[in-house]
């Protein structure tokens, strides 16, 4: 029997899903693939796709904060790229959109990266890993 495919999608909670999706498009280039509105036409769920060079690289699910989810505070999301020039291109887009860049771009032993914080306090780490983490993963060391 073949191993099942596992995909992980971050769930991001927001009090204003539509505004958040607009920020994600303007600052990071994520595009809306579908949306669900409540009975009043207000967005309560939006799925975003992150595309780079015409290829879908990841998805994020945006969900409106309801009373039952008040404890679901900010998240951390990683957008992993193949090269540093791609990190620089997205950083330039984020800066042009007025995004709150809280770190970088800078080079570390782990990655060339920058971090930006969206209006709901979620941190987005846009990075091109150096390969060091892949080597650790392959070695089985933690």
JOGIFEN-V31495 format. One record per backbone hydrogen bond with DSSP energy under -0.5 kcal/mol. CO is the residue of the C=O (numbers start at 1). NH is the residue of the N-H. Records with the same first field share a line. If there is no record, write none. Layout:
# JOGIFEN-V31495
CO->NH / NH
This chain:
# JOGIFEN-V31495
10->12 / 61
12->63
14->65
16->20
17->21
18->22
19->23
20->24
21->25
22->26
23->27
24->28 / 29 / 30
25->29
31->49
34->47
36->44 / 45
38->41
42->38
44->64
45->36
46->48 / 62
47->33 / 34
48->60
49->31 / 51
50->57 / 58
52->55
55->52
58->50
59->10
60->48 / 62
61->12
62->46
63->14
64->66
66->69
67->70
69->72
71->73
75->123
77->125
78->80
79->127
83->86 / 87
84->88
85->89
86->90
87->91
88->92
89->93
90->94
91->95
92->96
93->97
94->99
95->98
99->101
100->102 / 117
103->115
106->113
110->130
111->108 / 113
112->128
113->105 / 106
114->126
115->102 / 103
116->124
117->100
118->121
122->118
123->77 / 125
124->116 / 126
125->79 / 127
126->114
127->81
128->112
131->135
132->136
133->137
134->138
135->139
136->140 / 141
137->140
